[in-house]
Amino acid sequence: MSNNSEEEEKIGFADVLKNRNYFYLWLGKNISYFGNGINLIALIWFVFALTGSALDVGILMIFRTIPTIVFGLLSGALIDRANKKAIIIAADFGRGLLVLLLPFVTSVYQIYAIAFFVSTFQQFSTTSRMTLVPSMVKEKQLIVANSLYRVTSMIMDIAGPAAGGVIVGFLGTSTAFVIDAITYFISGTLILAISYKQIQKGIGSLGELLVDVKEGLVYTWNHSVIRYLLILMAMLMFSFGFINVLAIVLVKEFLQVGAEEFGILASFQSFGSLLGAASMGYIAQKIKRGTIISIGIVITGVAIMSLGFYASVALAAVLLFLAGVGLIAISIPATTTIQQASPEEIRGRIMGALMTVINGSVVISMGIAGYLGDTLKVQNVFIIVGVVLLVFSIVSYLFKPEGLDAF
């Protein structure tokens, strides 16, 4: 349970890292995430150097995003049928082999194809890892394990692109791709060391997989807690899509500052998320998850709304920091609860649905944000989004399912 008595010993990061299986899963994930960052920078640089077109870079990002939406549900059904450990290994080695082809491509279309399949493998790997975590640790350790996962993921999200820039700058894109491939091979090798047995149904036909997808969606919708949390995550990520697109407009037109301040402001949101993730494992052992989630929605709504009221860089930094904290206060407890509420035999499908909801919401909101950013003052857009999120916080609290705090 999340609301343990004070007499119980508190669980820390060191406790979950003592678990050999979790340690290898966690370490492999961090190494592959580091490689993802290198891959992103090298790919963008490679495409722009080859074509000189910002449009082609945009198309590249679209090809990287499509698999996360298209294959989210189907990957979950396959993961429930096949061996999760084998899927991660195949996906990691598959990504490594594909990336090694990049130094030899002669056309931007070949890069698009490779980027698409690398992202597809990543979709299967990421969903499989999320599905495996509850099987690696004790139930009372799960929120701490997820917090550690998020902390180190964010560190790798910062370190990977930074390293990618240095590698590309001094050694070139080909060397960056080779190093990226090595990170995937190391990750896959670490997964080999995990001891995990799973009852397998066999991959089955496409028709059988689609039936499984339908069963997973029906279960998800009929489960009040999971349905509630998926809707909540959709609204959360929808809101953050506006920050992703309009932060640059806010900086240039409302705050009227330059690239240096833009970078600093972006880092404050990351620092807020990092602090929130580092402390969430401890906080969740003292406060009920439903309460944490409600507080997180309010913090995020107030922070986003306030961005539209005050033309101050310092205050904007504080507000983005709080938005980062709010994001974690919602996402880690929600993800952990969904994992615990999902029977192991269909957990892959439910995690696939979660990934689809997250990525789909971000893509939709970024499209709407682009339109509203061109038709309204950017500060008004942030006020509207913040107010909507605050109204949603009231509605979500009033309709909170009874079983939410049981996990």
FIKOL-535025 format. One record per residue: x negated, y negated, z of N, C-alpha, C in turn. Coordinates in steps of 0.2 Angstrom, whole numbers, padded with zeros to 4 digits, always signed. Last residue first. Example, Ala and Ser with C-alpha at 12.3 -4.5 7.8 and 13.67 -1.06 7.14 Angstrom:
residues 2
-0064+0011+0035-0068+0005+0036-0064+0000+0039
-0066+0028+0039-0062+0022+0039-0066+0016+0039
This chain:
residues 407
+0022-0005-0018+0015-0003-0021+0009-0006-0017
+0033-0011-0014+0032-0005-0012+0025-0002-0014
+0036-0023-0020+0031-0024-0014+0030-0017-0011
+0045-0019-0030+0039-0022-0032+0034-0022-0026
+0058-0015-0028+0052-0010-0027+0045-0013-0028
+0067-0025-0031+0066-0023-0024+0059-0019-0023
+0062-0037-0043+0065-0031-0041+0063-0029-0034
+0067-0054-0043+0061-0049-0042+0064-0043-0040
+0075-0064-0046+0077-0058-0049+0071-0053-0048
+0069-0075-0040+0076-0074-0038+0078-0067-0041
+0057-0076-0046+0057-0074-0039+0064-0072-0037
+0061-0079-0059+0057-0073-0058+0057-0071-0051
+0066-0092-0057+0070-0087-0060+0067-0080-0058
+0054-0099-0053+0060-0098-0048+0065-0092-0051
+0046-0097-0064+0044-0095-0057+0050-0094-0052
+0053-0104-0074+0052-0097-0074+0050-0094-0067
+0050-0117-0069+0057-0114-0069+0057-0107-0070
+0037-0117-0072+0039-0118-0065+0046-0115-0064
+0036-0115-0086+0033-0110-0081+0036-0111-0074
+0042-0127-0090+0045-0121-0091+0043-0115-0087
+0033-0136-0085+0039-0136-0082+0043-0130-0083
+0022-0133-0093+0021-0132-0086+0028-0132-0083
+0027-0136-0106+0025-0129-0104+0024-0128-0097
+0029-0150-0104+0034-0145-0106+0033-0138-0104
+0016-0154-0102+0021-0155-0097+0027-0150-0098
+0009-0150-0114+0007-0147-0107+0012-0148-0102
+0016-0159-0122+0017-0152-0123+0015-0148-0117
+0012-0172-0118+0019-0170-0117+0020-0162-0118
-0001-0172-0122+0001-0172-0114+0008-0170-0113
+0000-0172-0136-0003-0166-0132-0001-0166-0125
+0015-0178-0143+0009-0179-0140+0006-0173-0135
+0020-0168-0157+0021-0171-0151+0014-0173-0148
+0015-0162-0169+0022-0166-0169+0023-0170-0163
+0004-0154-0167+0004-0159-0173+0010-0164-0173
+0007-0146-0156+0002-0151-0156+0001-0156-0161
+0017-0139-0162+0019-0144-0157+0014-0149-0156
+0009-0130-0170+0014-0134-0173+0016-0140-0168
+0000-0124-0161-0002-0128-0166+0003-0133-0169
+0010-0118-0153+0005-0123-0150+0003-0127-0155
+0014-0108-0161+0019-0113-0159+0015-0119-0156
+0002-0100-0162+0006-0103-0168+0010-0109-0166
+0000-0097-0149-0005-0101-0152-0002-0104-0159
+0011-0089-0146+0011-0095-0143+0005-0100-0146
+0008-0077-0154+0014-0081-0155+0013-0088-0152
-0004-0073-0148-0004-0075-0155+0002-0079-0156
+0000-0071-0134-0005-0076-0136-0005-0078-0143
+0009-0060-0136+0012-0067-0133+0007-0072-0135
+0001-0050-0142+0007-0053-0146+0009-0060-0143
-0007-0047-0131-0010-0050-0137-0005-0053-0141
+0002-0043-0121-0002-0048-0120-0005-0051-0126
+0010-0033-0127+0013-0039-0125+0008-0045-0124
-0001-0024-0130+0003-0027-0136+0007-0033-0133
-0004-0020-0117-0009-0024-0121-0006-0027-0127
+0008-0014-0113+0005-0020-0109+0000-0024-0114
+0008-0003-0121+0013-0008-0122+0011-0015-0118
-0003+0004-0117-0003+0001-0124+0002-0004-0125
+0002+0007-0104-0004+0002-0105-0005-0001-0112
+0012+0016-0108+0013+0010-0105+0008+0004-0105
+0004+0026-0115+0009+0022-0118+0011+0015-0115
-0004+0030-0104-0007+0027-0110-0002+0023-0114
+0005+0036-0095+0002+0029-0093-0001+0026-0099
+0012+0047-0096+0014+0042-0100+0011+0036-0099
+0006+0056-0086+0007+0058-0093+0010+0053-0098
+0006+0048-0074-0001+0049-0078+0001+0051-0085
+0018+0036-0072+0016+0043-0072+0010+0044-0077
+0016+0020-0066+0016+0024-0072+0014+0031-0071
+0014+0012-0055+0021+0014-0056+0021+0019-0062
+0000+0010-0056+0003+0014-0051+0010+0016-0052
+0000+0001-0067-0004+0007-0067-0001+0012-0062
+0008-0009-0062+0010-0006-0068+0006+0001-0068
-0001-0014-0052+0006-0011-0050+0009-0007-0056
-0012-0019-0059-0013-0013-0054-0006-0010-0052
-0006-0029-0066-0009-0023-0070-0009-0017-0065
-0002-0038-0056+0003-0035-0060+0000-0029-0064
-0014-0041-0049-0009-0037-0045-0004-0034-0050
-0020-0047-0061-0023-0041-0057-0018-0038-0053
-0012-0058-0065-0013-0052-0069-0016-0046-0066
-0010-0068-0054-0004-0064-0058-0006-0058-0061
-0022-0072-0051-0017-0070-0045-0011-0066-0048
-0027-0075-0063-0030-0069-0060-0025-0067-0054
-0020-0087-0065-0020-0082-0070-0022-0075-0067
-0024-0095-0055-0017-0093-0055-0016-0087-0060
-0037-0098-0058-0036-0094-0051-0029-0091-0052
-0035-0105-0069-0039-0099-0069-0038-0095-0063
-0029-0116-0064-0025-0112-0069-0029-0105-0070
-0039-0121-0056-0033-0119-0053-0029-0114-0058
-0047-0126-0066-0050-0121-0061-0044-0117-0058
-0039-0135-0072-0041-0129-0076-0044-0124-0072
-0039-0144-0062-0033-0141-0064-0034-0135-0068
-0052-0148-0061-0049-0145-0055-0043-0141-0057
-0054-0154-0074-0058-0148-0072-0055-0145-0066
-0045-0165-0073-0043-0159-0078-0047-0153-0076
-0051-0172-0063-0045-0169-0061-0043-0164-0066
-0062-0176-0071-0063-0173-0065-0057-0169-0063
-0056-0183-0082-0060-0177-0083-0061-0173-0077
-0040-0189-0083-0046-0189-0079-0049-0183-0080
-0026-0194-0085-0032-0194-0090-0038-0195-0086
-0012-0185-0080-0018-0188-0078-0024-0188-0083
-0002-0177-0086+0000-0183-0082-0006-0188-0081
-0005-0165-0091-0002-0170-0096-0001-0177-0092
-0009-0157-0081-0014-0159-0086-0011-0164-0091
+0002-0154-0074-0002-0159-0072-0007-0162-0077
+0006-0142-0080+0010-0148-0081+0006-0154-0079
-0004-0133-0076-0003-0134-0084+0001-0141-0084
-0003-0133-0062-0009-0135-0065-0008-0137-0073
+0010-0128-0061+0009-0135-0058+0002-0138-0062
+0009-0115-0066+0014-0120-0069+0012-0127-0067
-0001-0110-0058-0002-0110-0065+0003-0116-0068
+0006-0110-0045-0001-0113-0046-0002-0115-0053
+0017-0102-0048+0018-0109-0046+0011-0113-0047
+0011-0089-0051+0015-0093-0056+0016-0100-0055
+0005-0087-0039+0001-0088-0045+0004-0091-0050
+0015-0085-0030+0011-0091-0029+0007-0092-0035
+0020-0073-0036+0024-0079-0036+0020-0085-0035
+0009-0064-0033+0011-0066-0040+0016-0072-0041
+0009-0064-0019+0003-0066-0023+0005-0069-0030
+0022-0058-0017+0020-0065-0015+0014-0068-0018
+0020-0045-0023+0025-0050-0025+0024-0057-0023
+0009-0040-0015+0008-0042-0022+0013-0047-0024
+0007-0047+0002+0011-0042-0003+0010-0045-0010
-0010-0048+0009-0003-0052+0007+0000-0047+0002
-0021-0041+0012-0018-0044+0017-0011-0047+0015
-0026-0035+0001-0025-0030+0006-0022-0034+0012
-0027-0045-0008-0021-0041-0009-0021-0035-0004
-0039-0051-0004-0032-0055-0003-0026-0050-0003
-0048-0042-0009-0048-0043-0002-0041-0046+0000
-0047-0043-0023-0046-0036-0019-0045-0037-0012
-0048-0056-0025-0042-0053-0026-0041-0047-0022
-0061-0062-0026-0057-0062-0020-0051-0058-0019
-0065-0061-0039-0069-0059-0034-0066-0058-0027
-0054-0067-0046-0055-0060-0047-0060-0057-0041
-0056-0080-0042-0050-0077-0041-0050-0069-0041
-0068-0083-0048-0067-0083-0040-0061-0080-0038
-0065-0081-0061-0070-0077-0058-0070-0077-0051
-0056-0091-0063-0054-0084-0064-0059-0080-0061
-0064-0102-0061-0058-0101-0057-0055-0094-0057
-0073-0101-0071-0075-0101-0064-0069-0099-0059
-0065-0103-0082-0068-0097-0081-0070-0096-0074
-0061-0116-0080-0056-0111-0080-0059-0105-0079
-0074-0122-0081-0071-0122-0075-0065-0117-0075
-0078-0121-0094-0081-0116-0089-0078-0117-0083
-0070-0130-0101-0069-0123-0102-0072-0119-0097
-0076-0142-0095-0069-0140-0094-0068-0133-0095
-0089-0141-0102-0088-0141-0095-0081-0139-0092
-0085-0142-0115-0088-0136-0113-0088-0135-0105
-0080-0155-0115-0076-0149-0117-0078-0143-0115
-0091-0163-0112-0086-0162-0107-0081-0156-0109
-0098-0161-0124-0101-0159-0118-0096-0158-0112
-0089-0166-0134-0091-0159-0134-0093-0156-0127
-0081-0180-0126-0084-0176-0131-0085-0169-0130
-0065-0189-0123-0072-0187-0121-0075-0183-0127
-0051-0192-0121-0056-0196-0125-0063-0195-0123
-0040-0187-0115-0046-0188-0111-0051-0193-0114
-0033-0186-0127-0030-0189-0121-0035-0191-0116
-0041-0182-0138-0036-0188-0139-0033-0191-0133
-0051-0173-0134-0053-0178-0138-0048-0184-0139
-0044-0165-0124-0051-0168-0123-0052-0174-0127
-0033-0161-0131-0032-0164-0124-0039-0168-0123
-0038-0154-0141-0035-0160-0143-0034-0164-0136
-0044-0143-0134-0048-0147-0138-0045-0154-0140
-0033-0137-0129-0038-0140-0125-0042-0145-0128
-0024-0131-0138-0023-0138-0137-0028-0141-0132
-0027-0117-0138-0026-0120-0144-0027-0128-0143
-0027-0112-0125-0032-0110-0129-0033-0115-0136
-0016-0118-0119-0022-0120-0117-0027-0118-0122
-0006-0109-0126-0006-0117-0127-0013-0120-0125
-0009-0097-0121-0010-0098-0128-0010-0105-0129
-0004-0098-0108-0011-0099-0109-0013-0099-0116
+0009-0095-0110+0007-0101-0108+0000-0103-0109
+0008-0081-0114+0011-0086-0119+0009-0093-0117
+0004-0076-0103-0001-0076-0108+0002-0081-0114
+0016-0077-0095+0009-0080-0093+0005-0081-0098
+0025-0070-0102+0026-0077-0101+0020-0081-0099
+0020-0057-0101+0021-0060-0108+0022-0068-0107
+0020-0055-0088+0014-0055-0091+0015-0059-0098
+0034-0054-0086+0030-0059-0082+0024-0060-0086
+0037-0043-0093+0040-0050-0095+0036-0055-0092
+0030-0034-0086+0028-0035-0093+0031-0042-0095
+0037-0034-0074+0030-0036-0074+0028-0038-0081
+0050-0029-0077+0049-0036-0074+0042-0039-0075
+0046-0016-0081+0050-0021-0086+0049-0028-0083
+0041-0011-0069+0037-0012-0075+0040-0017-0080
+0053-0012-0061+0046-0015-0059+0042-0016-0065
+0063-0004-0068+0064-0011-0066+0057-0015-0065
+0062+0006-0081+0059+0005-0075+0059-0002-0073
+0067+0005-0094+0072+0007-0089+0069+0006-0082
+0056+0001-0101+0062-0004-0101+0067-0002-0095
+0048+0012-0100+0046+0005-0098+0052+0001-0097
+0056+0022-0106+0054+0022-0099+0052+0016-0096
+0057+0017-0119+0063+0018-0115+0061+0018-0108
+0043+0017-0123+0047+0011-0122+0053+0011-0118
+0040+0031-0122+0037+0026-0118+0040+0020-0117
+0049+0036-0132+0050+0038-0125+0047+0033-0120
+0043+0029-0143+0050+0028-0141+0051+0030-0134
+0031+0036-0143+0031+0029-0142+0038+0027-0140
+0035+0049-0146+0032+0048-0139+0032+0040-0138
+0039+0047-0159+0044+0049-0154+0041+0048-0147
+0027+0045-0164+0032+0039-0164+0038+0041-0159
+0021+0057-0163+0018+0051-0160+0023+0045-0159
+0029+0065-0171+0029+0066-0164+0026+0060-0160
+0026+0059-0184+0032+0059-0181+0033+0060-0174
+0012+0062-0185+0014+0055-0184+0021+0054-0181
+0009+0077-0175+0010+0073-0181+0012+0066-0179
-0004+0081-0162+0003+0081-0165+0003+0077-0172
-0014+0082-0152-0013+0075-0156-0006+0075-0159
-0011+0090-0137-0013+0090-0144-0010+0084-0147
-0008+0089-0124-0003+0091-0128-0005+0092-0135
-0019+0092-0110-0018+0089-0117-0012+0093-0120
-0023+0088-0094-0019+0092-0098-0017+0089-0105
-0040+0084-0091-0033+0081-0092-0030+0087-0096
-0053+0080-0080-0050+0086-0083-0043+0083-0085
-0069+0074-0078-0062+0072-0079-0059+0078-0083
-0084+0067-0074-0080+0073-0074-0073+0071-0073
-0095+0057-0085-0089+0057-0081-0086+0064-0080
-0105+0057-0094-0107+0060-0087-0101+0060-0083
-0100+0052-0105-0101+0059-0105-0102+0062-0098
-0101+0038-0103-0094+0041-0102-0095+0049-0102
-0114+0036-0106-0112+0035-0099-0105+0039-0098
-0113+0036-0120-0117+0041-0117-0115+0042-0109
-0105+0025-0123-0102+0032-0124-0106+0037-0121
-0115+0015-0119-0108+0016-0116-0105+0023-0117
-0125+0017-0128-0126+0018-0121-0120+0019-0117
-0118+0014-0140-0121+0021-0139-0122+0022-0132
-0116+0000-0138-0110+0005-0138-0112+0012-0137
-0129-0005-0137-0124-0005-0131-0118-0001-0132
-0133-0002-0150-0136+0002-0145-0132+0001-0139
-0125-0012-0157-0124-0004-0158-0127+0000-0153
-0132-0023-0153-0125-0022-0152-0123-0015-0152
-0144-0021-0159-0144-0022-0152-0136-0020-0149
-0140-0022-0172-0143-0016-0170-0143-0016-0162
-0135-0035-0173-0130-0030-0174-0133-0023-0172
-0147-0043-0171-0141-0043-0166-0136-0037-0167
-0154-0040-0182-0156-0037-0175-0151-0037-0170
-0146-0047-0191-0147-0039-0192-0149-0036-0185
-0146-0060-0187-0140-0056-0186-0141-0049-0187
-0162-0065-0179-0157-0064-0184-0151-0060-0183
-0170-0069-0169-0172-0063-0172-0167-0062-0178
-0166-0082-0164-0173-0080-0164-0175-0074-0168
-0152-0083-0165-0156-0089-0167-0164-0087-0168
-0147-0070-0161-0146-0073-0168-0151-0078-0170
-0151-0071-0148-0154-0066-0152-0153-0068-0160
-0144-0082-0143-0151-0082-0143-0154-0077-0148
-0131-0078-0145-0133-0084-0149-0141-0084-0149
-0130-0067-0137-0129-0066-0145-0132-0072-0148
-0131-0072-0125-0137-0068-0127-0136-0067-0135
-0119-0078-0125-0125-0082-0124-0131-0078-0126
-0110-0068-0127-0110-0073-0132-0117-0077-0131
-0113-0061-0114-0114-0058-0121-0114-0063-0126
-0110-0069-0103-0117-0067-0104-0118-0065-0111
-0096-0070-0103-0101-0076-0103-0108-0075-0106
-0092-0058-0103-0089-0062-0108-0093-0069-0109
-0098-0053-0091-0101-0051-0098-0098-0055-0104
-0090-0060-0082-0097-0061-0082-0100-0059-0089
-0078-0054-0085-0079-0061-0086-0086-0063-0086
-0081-0041-0081-0079-0042-0088-0080-0049-0089
-0083-0042-0067-0089-0041-0071-0087-0042-0079
-0070-0045-0063-0076-0050-0062-0081-0049-0066
-0062-0034-0067-0061-0041-0070-0067-0046-0069
-0068-0024-0060-0067-0023-0067-0067-0030-0070
-0064-0029-0047-0072-0028-0049-0072-0028-0057
-0051-0027-0048-0054-0034-0047-0061-0034-0049
-0049-0014-0049-0047-0018-0055-0050-0025-0054
-0054-0009-0037-0057-0007-0043-0055-0012-0049
-0044-0016-0029-0051-0018-0028-0055-0016-0034
-0033-0008-0033-0033-0016-0034-0040-0018-0033
-0037+0005-0029-0036+0003-0036-0036-0004-0037
-0038+0010-0017-0044+0007-0019-0043+0004-0026
-0026+0017-0014-0028+0011-0010-0034+0007-0012
-0028+0028-0023-0023+0023-0024-0024+0017-0020
-0045+0031-0027-0039+0032-0023-0034+0027-0024
-0050+0033-0045-0051+0030-0038-0045+0032-0034
-0048+0038-0057-0055+0039-0055-0055+0037-0047
-0035+0036-0061-0037+0043-0060-0044+0044-0057
-0035+0023-0064-0031+0025-0058-0033+0033-0056
-0044+0022-0075-0045+0019-0069-0041+0022-0063
-0038+0027-0087-0042+0031-0083-0043+0029-0076
-0031+0016-0093-0027+0022-0091-0031+0027-0087
-0042+0008-0096-0037+0006-0092-0033+0011-0089
-0048+0016-0106-0052+0015-0099-0047+0012-0094
-0039+0017-0116-0041+0023-0113-0044+0021-0106
-0039+0003-0120-0033+0006-0117-0034+0012-0113
-0052+0002-0125-0050-0002-0119-0044+0001-0116
-0052+0012-0135-0057+0012-0130-0054+0008-0124
-0043+0007-0144-0042+0014-0141-0046+0014-0135
-0048-0006-0147-0042-0005-0144-0040+0002-0141
-0060-0002-0153-0060-0006-0147-0054-0005-0143
-0056+0003-0165-0059+0008-0160-0059+0004-0153
-0051-0009-0170-0047-0004-0169-0050+0001-0164
-0063-0017-0171-0058-0019-0167-0053-0013-0165
-0069-0009-0181-0072-0010-0175-0067-0012-0170
-0060-0011-0192-0060-0004-0189-0064-0004-0182
-0061-0025-0194-0055-0022-0193-0055-0015-0189
-0075-0026-0197-0072-0029-0191-0066-0027-0189
-0075-0019-0209-0079-0016-0204-0076-0020-0197
-0067-0028-0217-0065-0021-0216-0069-0018-0210
-0074-0040-0217-0068-0040-0214-0066-0032-0212
-0086-0036-0223-0086-0038-0216-0080-0037-0213
-0081-0033-0236-0084-0028-0232-0084-0029-0225
-0078-0046-0239-0072-0042-0238-0075-0035-0235
-0090-0052-0241-0086-0054-0235-0081-0049-0234
-0103-0041-0247-0097-0045-0248-0093-0047-0241
-0113-0033-0243-0115-0038-0249-0108-0043-0250
-0121-0025-0229-0115-0027-0233-0117-0033-0238
-0131-0021-0221-0131-0019-0228-0126-0021-0232
-0129-0025-0208-0134-0028-0211-0135-0026-0218
-0117-0016-0205-0116-0024-0206-0122-0027-0210
-0119-0004-0200-0118-0005-0208-0118-0012-0210
-0119-0004-0187-0125-0003-0190-0125-0004-0198
-0105-0004-0184-0109-0011-0183-0116-0010-0187
-0102+0009-0186-0099+0004-0190-0103-0002-0190
-0109+0015-0175-0110+0017-0182-0108+0012-0187
-0102+0009-0164-0109+0008-0165-0111+0010-0172
-0089+0013-0165-0091+0006-0166-0098+0005-0167
-0091+0027-0163-0088+0025-0170-0090+0017-0171
-0095+0027-0150-0100+0029-0155-0098+0027-0162
-0083+0023-0144-0089+0019-0143-0095+0021-0149
-0074+0032-0149-0073+0025-0151-0079+0021-0150
-0078+0044-0143-0078+0043-0150-0077+0036-0153
-0077+0040-0129-0084+0042-0132-0084+0041-0140
-0064+0038-0128-0068+0033-0127-0075+0034-0130
-0059+0051-0132-0057+0045-0136-0062+0039-0135
-0064+0059-0121-0066+0060-0128-0064+0054-0133
-0056+0054-0111-0064+0053-0111-0066+0054-0118
-0043+0058-0114-0045+0050-0114-0053+0049-0114
-0038+0069-0126-0043+0068-0120-0045+0061-0120
-0021+0066-0131-0028+0068-0132-0032+0067-0126
-0009+0060-0127-0009+0067-0129-0016+0070-0130
-0011+0047-0123-0007+0052-0118-0007+0059-0120
-0017+0042-0134-0021+0043-0128-0017+0048-0123
-0006+0041-0143-0012+0046-0144-0016+0047-0138
+0001+0031-0136+0004+0038-0137-0001+0043-0139
-0008+0020-0137-0005+0023-0130-0002+0030-0131
-0008+0018-0151-0014+0020-0147-0013+0023-0140
+0004+0013-0153+0002+0020-0156-0004+0023-0152
+0004+0001-0147+0009+0006-0144+0007+0013-0147
-0007-0006-0154-0006-0005-0146-0002+0000-0144
-0009-0008-0167-0010-0001-0164-0009+0000-0157
-0005-0021-0169-0002-0016-0173-0003-0009-0170
-0013-0028-0160-0006-0029-0160-0002-0023-0163
-0026-0025-0162-0024-0026-0155-0016-0026-0154
-0028-0027-0176-0027-0020-0173-0024-0020-0165
-0028-0041-0177-0023-0037-0180-0022-0030-0176
-0040-0047-0174-0035-0047-0169-0029-0042-0171
-0049-0046-0184-0051-0044-0177-0045-0043-0172
-0043-0053-0194-0044-0046-0195-0046-0042-0188
-0043-0066-0188-0037-0062-0189-0038-0055-0190
-0057-0068-0189-0054-0068-0182-0047-0064-0183
-0058-0069-0203-0062-0064-0199-0059-0063-0192
-0051-0080-0206-0049-0074-0208-0052-0068-0204
-0060-0090-0200-0053-0089-0197-0050-0082-0199
-0071-0088-0209-0071-0087-0201-0065-0086-0198
-0065-0093-0220-0067-0086-0220-0068-0084-0213
-0063-0106-0217-0057-0102-0218-0059-0095-0217
-0076-0111-0216-0072-0110-0210-0066-0106-0211
-0088-0105-0227-0081-0107-0226-0079-0106-0219
-0101-0100-0230-0100-0107-0229-0093-0110-0228
-0103-0087-0233-0098-0090-0237-0098-0098-0236
-0114-0083-0225-0113-0079-0231-0109-0084-0236
-0113-0090-0213-0120-0091-0217-0119-0088-0224
-0101-0086-0209-0102-0093-0211-0108-0094-0215
-0104-0072-0206-0099-0074-0211-0100-0081-0214
-0114-0074-0196-0115-0070-0203-0110-0072-0208
-0107-0080-0186-0113-0083-0189-0114-0080-0196
-0098-0071-0183-0096-0077-0185-0101-0081-0189
-0106-0060-0179-0101-0059-0185-0099-0066-0187
-0113-0064-0168-0117-0062-0174-0112-0062-0180
-0103-0067-0159-0107-0072-0161-0110-0070-0168
-0097-0054-0158-0093-0059-0160-0097-0065-0162
-0108-0046-0153-0105-0044-0160-0101-0050-0162
-0111-0051-0141-0116-0051-0146-0113-0051-0153
-0099-0047-0135-0100-0054-0135-0106-0055-0140
-0099-0033-0136-0094-0036-0139-0096-0044-0140
-0110-0030-0127-0111-0029-0134-0105-0033-0138
-0103-0032-0115-0109-0037-0117-0111-0036-0124
-0094-0022-0116-0092-0029-0116-0098-0034-0118
-0103-0011-0114-0100-0012-0121-0097-0019-0121
-0107-0013-0101-0112-0013-0107-0109-0014-0113
-0095-0012-0094-0099-0019-0094-0104-0019-0100
-0091+0001-0097-0087-0004-0099-0091-0011-0100
-0102+0008-0091-0101+0009-0098-0097+0003-0101
-0099+0004-0077-0105+0002-0080-0105+0003-0088
-0086+0010-0076-0087+0003-0075-0093+0001-0078
-0089+0024-0078-0084+0021-0082-0085+0013-0082
-0098+0026-0068-0100+0027-0075-0095+0023-0079
-0090+0023-0056-0096+0019-0058-0098+0020-0065
-0080+0033-0057-0078+0026-0058-0085+0022-0060
-0088+0044-0054-0084+0043-0060-0083+0036-0062
-0093+0041-0041-0098+0042-0047-0094+0041-0053
-0090+0029-0030-0087+0034-0033-0090+0035-0040
-0096+0018-0025-0099+0024-0023-0096+0030-0026
-0088+0008-0030-0094+0009-0034-0098+0016-0031
-0079+0006-0019-0077+0009-0026-0083+0011-0030
-0088+0000-0010-0084+0006-0008-0082+0010-0015
-0092-0012-0015-0097-0007-0014-0094+0000-0013
-0080-0020-0015-0083-0017-0021-0088-0011-0020
-0071-0014+0000-0075-0019-0004-0077-0016-0011
-0057-0013+0011-0061-0009+0005-0064-0015+0001
-0056-0013+0028-0055-0016+0022-0059-0013+0017
-0048-0002+0039-0054-0004+0036-0053-0007+0030
-0034-0007+0049-0037-0003+0044-0043-0006+0041
-0029-0017+0057-0033-0012+0060-0037-0008+0055
-0021-0025+0049-0028-0027+0050-0032-0022+0053
-0012-0014+0037-0013-0018+0044-0020-0020+0045
-0009-0018+0020-0012-0014+0025-0012-0018+0032
-0001-0021+0008-0001-0025+0014-0003-0020+0020
-0002-0012-0003-0006-0018-0003-0006-0022+0003
-0004+0006+0000+0000+0000+0000-0004-0006+0000
